[in-house]
Amino acid sequence: MIVLIEMLKEAALQGLIFGLVVMGVYLTSRVIRCDDLSVEGSFGFGGALAAFTLLEGMHPMWTLPISVLAGGCVGTVTGILHTKFKLHHLIAGIVVTTAFYSINLKMAGANVSLMGIETVFDWMPIKGEWGSFLALGAIVLAIFGAVNYFLKTEVGFVIRASGCNPALLASLGKNVQKYKILGFCLAGACSGLAGGLFVQLTTFYSLTGSMGMMMMGLTGLIIAEMFTASFSLALVIGAMICQAFFALTIALGVDPSWNYLIKGVLIVAFLQLSQSPLLASERRFA
């Protein structure tokens, strides 16, 4: 039982970070209506750049905006390939993720330990798990508040329209492609920050650590939409519930090599559950 509680604590910590990934998936999948597979690329690039800059002696606080910019660049490249070069958004995401795999390998290597190097969590006034939880909670709330506010601005409404009614925007003389690229950029920035925070929390960078981020983000999004379809903190809760399932499988002694199969099964299971008449009616009257 004690082991399970410790694992659930770790799942809650990582769930806060992966809540940023779920936000990114929401922005592409639900706002601009273009599923973005480069979420894994932006998460990995944000983590690789954080590891690289920390090893070079940069102050850990500066690695956060750098991870945001790194993820935003990945998203922007995906958006440009999709809008300017007319690649399908799924193919664009695959191309970008594959390309940044090589960049991450060249920059940070396959595996890097950050033990003994100061991270952003060492600069928190409260140390330990509670300090990390409060710090991550504050960062996630700040990002959520900023994105939520932005989506309610004029530019935010135009970005929404670029997904749900691009023909109307074009008739109003708006550049639909530009706003879609901005949507990809925002999504990548959220995922890049998640990658940087994850590396600093675990004090370890792995080239394969970003594998499955898209599936995890999609699972968290499906869980969140069982509560509400709007952009809300349910996205973070969905990520935490998703991580709790993985913590439970580890506590039960399930071989970690089955994790990706479990993720696939979870997606199918929650999709079926979300389509139940009871949950559909609750969302309709919420």
C-alpha positions as semicolon CSV with decimal commas, in nm:
position;residue;x (nm);y (nm);z (nm)
1;M;0,000;0,000;0,000
2;I;0,283;0,240;0,087
3;V;0,447;0,167;-0,247
4;L;0,119;0,238;-0,427
5;I;0,077;0,570;-0,243
6;E;0,430;0,676;-0,338
7;M;0,364;0,583;-0,701
8;L;0,039;0,780;-0,701
9;K;0,227;1,083;-0,565
10;E;0,476;1,054;-0,850
11;A;0,188;1,008;-1,094
12;A;0,027;1,328;-0,965
13;L;0,354;1,518;-1,015
14;Q;0,404;1,387;-1,366
15;G;0,034;1,432;-1,438
16;L;0,070;1,806;-1,379
17;I;0,350;1,817;-1,636
18;F;0,164;1,603;-1,888
19;G;-0,137;1,829;-1,839
20;L;0,058;2,077;-2,053
21;V;0,087;1,811;-2,324
22;V;-0,289;1,753;-2,309
23;M;-0,341;2,129;-2,348
24;G;-0,124;2,119;-2,658
25;V;-0,320;1,825;-2,801
26;Y;-0,644;2,013;-2,730
27;L;-0,521;2,322;-2,915
28;T;-0,443;2,128;-3,231
29;S;-0,710;1,857;-3,221
30;R;-1,006;2,065;-3,101
31;V;-0,921;2,430;-3,176
32;I;-0,756;2,429;-3,518
33;R;-0,888;2,078;-3,601
34;C;-0,548;1,940;-3,711
35;D;-0,414;1,651;-3,504
36;D;-0,044;1,717;-3,453
37;L;0,189;1,418;-3,420
38;S;0,487;1,650;-3,363
39;V;0,382;1,674;-2,996
40;E;0,645;1,407;-2,935
41;G;0,902;1,613;-3,126
42;S;0,833;1,933;-2,931
43;F;0,833;1,747;-2,597
44;G;1,164;1,581;-2,682
45;F;1,326;1,898;-2,816
46;G;1,220;2,097;-2,510
47;G;1,368;1,829;-2,285
48;A;1,688;1,794;-2,488
49;L;1,747;2,169;-2,490
50;A;1,682;2,189;-2,116
51;A;1,935;1,910;-2,052
52;F;2,191;2,069;-2,284
53;T;2,163;2,418;-2,133
54;L;2,177;2,285;-1,776
55;L;2,494;2,088;-1,855
56;E;2,641;2,405;-2,005
57;G;2,586;2,584;-1,674
58;M;2,283;2,798;-1,757
59;H;2,061;2,906;-1,469
60;P;1,771;2,658;-1,444
61;M;1,510;2,937;-1,445
62;W;1,620;3,040;-1,795
63;T;1,568;2,689;-1,926
64;L;1,190;2,725;-1,891
65;P;1,141;3,003;-2,151
66;I;1,399;2,829;-2,370
67;S;1,194;2,507;-2,359
68;V;0,883;2,708;-2,448
69;L;1,058;2,864;-2,748
70;A;1,199;2,526;-2,852
71;G;0,857;2,362;-2,853
72;G;0,707;2,662;-3,031
73;C;0,967;2,631;-3,307
74;V;0,880;2,264;-3,359
75;G;0,511;2,348;-3,379
76;T;0,579;2,633;-3,620
77;V;0,777;2,407;-3,852
78;T;0,490;2,157;-3,851
79;G;0,241;2,434;-3,925
80;I;0,449;2,568;-4,214
81;L;0,487;2,222;-4,368
82;H;0,112;2,171;-4,342
83;T;-0,005;2,512;-4,467
84;K;0,269;2,632;-4,701
85;F;0,400;2,302;-4,836
86;K;0,053;2,139;-4,840
87;L;0,157;1,830;-4,644
88;H;-0,119;1,651;-4,458
89;H;-0,101;1,754;-4,092
90;L;-0,034;1,396;-3,979
91;I;0,248;1,351;-4,232
92;A;0,393;1,691;-4,137
93;G;0,397;1,586;-3,772
94;I;0,573;1,258;-3,852
95;V;0,834;1,433;-4,067
96;V;0,910;1,694;-3,800
97;T;0,925;1,442;-3,514
98;T;1,162;1,221;-3,714
99;A;1,385;1,517;-3,806
100;F;1,411;1,645;-3,449
101;Y;1,497;1,296;-3,328
102;S;1,835;1,342;-3,498
103;I;1,871;1,698;-3,366
104;N;1,800;1,584;-3,009
105;L;2,050;1,297;-3,042
106;K;2,322;1,531;-3,167
107;M;2,254;1,794;-2,902
108;A;2,199;1,592;-2,584
109;G;2,292;1,235;-2,672
110;A;2,087;0,923;-2,607
111;N;2,087;0,941;-2,227
112;V;2,200;1,218;-1,994
113;S;2,200;1,222;-1,615
114;L;2,147;1,556;-1,440
115;M;2,217;1,428;-1,090
116;G;2,407;1,688;-0,891
117;I;2,306;1,971;-1,124
118;E;2,073;2,239;-0,992
119;T;1,727;2,235;-1,144
120;V;1,439;2,477;-1,119
121;F;1,296;2,273;-0,829
122;D;1,608;2,335;-0,621
123;W;1,527;2,706;-0,630
124;M;1,184;2,666;-0,477
125;P;1,132;2,798;-0,121
126;I;0,972;2,467;-0,019
127;K;1,185;2,158;-0,083
128;G;1,082;1,800;-0,142
129;E;0,770;1,655;-0,304
130;W;0,540;1,926;-0,170
131;G;0,766;2,196;-0,305
132;S;0,775;2,030;-0,648
133;F;0,399;1,984;-0,643
134;L;0,334;2,349;-0,553
135;A;0,586;2,472;-0,810
136;L;0,440;2,260;-1,089
137;G;0,089;2,353;-0,985
138;A;0,175;2,724;-1,002
139;I;0,342;2,687;-1,345
140;V;0,056;2,483;-1,491
141;L;-0,207;2,722;-1,353
142;A;-0,016;3,018;-1,497
143;I;0,007;2,856;-1,842
144;F;-0,356;2,750;-1,831
145;G;-0,467;3,100;-1,733
146;A;-0,256;3,261;-2,006
147;V;-0,381;3,024;-2,281
148;N;-0,741;3,048;-2,159
149;Y;-0,724;3,428;-2,165
150;F;-0,560;3,428;-2,506
151;L;-0,829;3,206;-2,657
152;K;-1,090;3,462;-2,546
153;T;-0,916;3,751;-2,720
154;E;-0,987;3,858;-3,077
155;V;-0,686;3,667;-3,209
156;G;-0,791;3,364;-3,006
157;F;-1,139;3,367;-3,159
158;V;-0,984;3,393;-3,506
159;I;-0,766;3,091;-3,431
160;R;-1,077;2,899;-3,326
161;A;-1,250;3,006;-3,647
162;S;-0,953;2,885;-3,853
163;G;-1,045;2,537;-3,738
164;C;-1,423;2,539;-3,734
165;N;-1,500;2,783;-4,019
166;P;-1,195;2,865;-4,235
167;A;-1,415;2,962;-4,532
168;L;-1,571;3,244;-4,329
169;L;-1,227;3,376;-4,231
170;A;-1,112;3,370;-4,591
171;S;-1,421;3,564;-4,697
172;L;-1,336;3,828;-4,434
173;G;-0,987;3,866;-4,580
174;K;-0,808;3,687;-4,295
175;N;-0,501;3,473;-4,358
176;V;-0,622;3,131;-4,240
177;Q;-0,279;2,973;-4,279
178;K;-0,114;3,227;-4,049
179;Y;-0,358;3,157;-3,765
180;K;-0,325;2,782;-3,807
181;I;0,052;2,812;-3,779
182;L;0,003;3,017;-3,463
183;G;-0,216;2,737;-3,325
184;F;0,055;2,480;-3,398
185;C;0,312;2,710;-3,235
186;L;0,110;2,746;-2,914
187;A;0,055;2,372;-2,891
188;G;0,424;2,303;-2,944
189;A;0,519;2,561;-2,681
190;C;0,303;2,387;-2,419
191;S;0,454;2,050;-2,503
192;G;0,809;2,188;-2,511
193;L;0,769;2,336;-2,163
194;A;0,640;1,998;-2,043
195;G;0,952;1,832;-2,182
196;G;1,181;2,078;-2,006
197;L;0,999;2,040;-1,674
198;F;0,995;1,660;-1,702
199;V;1,371;1,644;-1,752
200;Q;1,433;1,869;-1,451
201;L;1,187;1,680;-1,231
202;T;1,337;1,338;-1,309
203;T;1,695;1,477;-1,338
204;F;1,740;1,256;-1,641
205;Y;1,705;1,293;-2,017
206;S;1,639;1,002;-2,249
207;L;1,607;1,020;-2,626
208;T;1,316;0,774;-2,613
209;G;1,146;0,954;-2,324
210;S;0,909;1,138;-2,558
211;M;0,780;0,821;-2,723
212;G;0,408;0,777;-2,665
213;M;0,346;1,143;-2,573
214;M;0,081;1,175;-2,842
215;M;-0,104;0,869;-2,712
216;M;-0,075;0,993;-2,354
217;G;-0,201;1,338;-2,455
218;L;-0,490;1,191;-2,650
219;T;-0,586;0,963;-2,360
220;G;-0,581;1,256;-2,119
221;L;-0,791;1,461;-2,361
222;I;-1,051;1,185;-2,393
223;I;-1,071;1,152;-2,014
224;A;-1,106;1,530;-1,976
225;E;-1,386;1,545;-2,233
226;M;-1,583;1,298;-2,024
227;F;-1,624;1,592;-1,784
228;T;-1,641;1,887;-2,025
229;A;-1,558;1,959;-2,388
230;S;-1,433;2,311;-2,315
231;F;-1,078;2,427;-2,242
232;S;-1,060;2,378;-1,866
233;L;-0,851;2,235;-1,585
234;A;-1,020;1,903;-1,662
235;L;-0,736;1,864;-1,915
236;V;-0,485;1,851;-1,629
237;I;-0,709;1,618;-1,428
238;G;-0,735;1,390;-1,729
239;A;-0,356;1,369;-1,751
240;M;-0,329;1,291;-1,378
241;I;-0,591;1,015;-1,403
242;C;-0,406;0,871;-1,701
243;Q;-0,080;0,865;-1,506
244;A;-0,257;0,709;-1,207
245;F;-0,355;0,413;-1,426
246;F;0,010;0,359;-1,521
247;A;0,114;0,386;-1,156
248;L;-0,145;0,121;-1,071
249;T;-0,013;-0,117;-1,337
250;I;0,341;-0,078;-1,201
251;A;0,217;-0,142;-0,846
252;L;0,047;-0,458;-0,971
253;G;0,378;-0,577;-1,113
254;V;0,293;-0,542;-1,481
255;D;0,601;-0,550;-1,705
256;P;0,675;-0,188;-1,818
257;S;0,728;-0,315;-2,172
258;W;0,348;-0,347;-2,195
259;N;0,298;0,027;-2,131
260;Y;0,230;0,119;-2,495
261;L;-0,022;-0,163;-2,531
262;I;-0,191;-0,042;-2,213
263;K;-0,204;0,311;-2,354
264;G;-0,373;0,184;-2,669
265;V;-0,626;-0,017;-2,469
266;L;-0,697;0,283;-2,246
267;I;-0,768;0,505;-2,548
268;V;-1,019;0,253;-2,687
269;A;-1,178;0,197;-2,345
270;F;-1,221;0,565;-2,263
271;L;-1,345;0,640;-2,615
272;Q;-1,617;0,381;-2,572
273;L;-1,701;0,511;-2,225
274;S;-1,714;0,873;-2,343
275;Q;-1,969;0,776;-2,608
276;S;-2,209;0,625;-2,355
277;P;-2,557;0,791;-2,357
278;L;-2,531;0,890;-1,989
279;L;-2,206;1,086;-2,025
280;A;-2,324;1,240;-2,352
281;S;-2,639;1,372;-2,189
282;E;-2,444;1,509;-1,891
283;R;-2,211;1,703;-2,123
284;R;-2,507;1,834;-2,322
285;F;-2,679;1,978;-2,016
286;A;-2,360;2,092;-1,840
